[in-house]
Amino acid sequence: DTAKQWRVPGHKGTVGFITSMSDHFCGGCNRLRLMADGNFKVCLFGEAEVNLKQMIAEGASDLMLEGIIREAVSKKHYSHGGHADMYAISQGNNRSMIRIGG
């Protein structure tokens, strides 16, 4: 699970926190993101993106797209998009979730 859930006694529902900095789950993350602009990301913290929209427009076959996606996934870093810590992430050129429609 990405979120740690807590229930407050006497109240309905739960509250959850995603602790991706202090207790990352990157090594077990299987999430991929296809963004509205046609770019594909394997990590929200990583800067790497693959422009699938352009490849499709250029006539890439399903088999070619599968290979491109597999290659991108195989280059996924163990944690935080290959950055050492949150400070290194903040200095990079990554598009934040608000900019990618997340």
HUBELBEL-V973229 format. One line per field, one symbol per residue. ss: DSSP state (@ for helix, = for strand, . for the rest). phi: phi as a letter, one per 20 degrees, with the letter a starting at -180 (. if undefined). A space follows every 10 residues. Layout:
ss->???
phi->???
//
This chain:
ss->...===.... ....===... .....@@@.. ..==....== =........= =@@@@@@... .@@@@@@@@@ @@@@.....@ @@...@@@@@ @.....@@@@ ..
phi->.ededcdegn cenccccddf eebfdggdfd eccdefened cebfeeefcd efgffffenf fgfffgffff ffffefffbl mnefafffff eedfefgfed ne
//
